[in-house]
Amino acid sequence: MLHITLDNFEKEVSDSKIPVILDFYADWCGPCKMMGPIFESVSSSYKGKLKFAKVDTQTEEGLSMKYGIQGIPCLVILKKGKEIGRIVGLVNAEALKKKIDSILSHDN
């Protein structure tokens, strides 16, 4: 799984040819630990359509502040570095796919 930092943000997110979904998480967060495997399992359904990456809110406070992350887990979908959607809290795989599909379909 790709981990985003301030150092690779521009290359991996802003310059990405496809939208990117960032999983803002922390190691101490119980719901984040449960969301991790769901996030990874859903990623295989979007190969070539959506790039999946993680952001550690403890080590990347600047990115967390930039996107106004107030609660985790928080998934932010970006296109060319601009937010097009957000999913807050723990959701199951089916709900996550529905929300992602809805966000991506409204962006076209």
N, C-alpha and C positions, 0 to 999 in steps of 0.2 A: 504494500500500500504506500502510495506517495505521501510524504510528509511535507507540508508547506511551511516555509519560514519567510521572514522578510527578505532574505537573500535570494530565494528562488521564486518568490511570488510573481514578479513581472514575467519571467520566462514561462512558468508553468500555468499561471492563471490569466494574467492580463493579455499575454500574447497567444493564448490557446486558440486554436481554430474551432474548437467545439466548447460548449458550455462546461463549467466546472462546478461540482458540488463539494463544498468544504464541510467537513464534520468537525465543528469546534467542540473539544472535549477536554477532560482532565483525568489523570490517572486515579485520583481519589473519589471520583464521581461514580456512584453505583449505577444509575441509569445509563451513563456513558459506556460503562463496561458491558452492559446488556445490549446497547445499541451497536457497538463495534462489529460483532459477528453479523448482525442484520445488514448493516451498511455494506460490509464486504460481500455478503451473499448476493445482494441486489445489484452490486456493481457489474457482475458478469452479464446481466441482462441489457446493459447499456454500452457495451464495447463499441467504440467509434462514434457514439452519439453524445456521451456525457462522461467527463473525466472525474473520477472519484479521488478525493484526497483528504487528509486529516490535518488539523491544526491544534497543537497542544496549547491551551489557553494559559498555562502556567509559564511556558517558555516564550510564547509569542504574544505577550500582552499588547503590543502595538497593533497587531492585526485584530485582536479581540476588540480593542477600543475603536479601531477604524470602522468596524462593522457593528458597533453597539451591542455586542453580545452581553446579555444580562443574565441569561439562564442557559444551562447546558444539560443535555446535549442540544446543540443548535446546528441545523444544517442550512447553509446558505448557498443558493445557486447563483452563479455569476456567468455573465456572457460578456466577453471582452472587458473583464474587470468590473462590470457594473452589476449590482444585485437585481435579479429578476424574480426571486422568490426565496421564501424562508420556511423551514419546518422546525418547530420548537418542541422539544420533549421526546420521550421514548415512544416510538410507533413500531408496529409489527411490519414484516416485509410487504404484505399485501397493501397495507395503508400507505407505506412509504412509496411503493411503485405508483399507486393512484395519485398521490400528491405530486410526485416528480412528473408524471405524464401530464397532469393538469397544468403545472407551471410551464413545462416545455411547449405544450400546445398553445397556450395563451401568448407565448413570446413570438410566435411566427408571424 
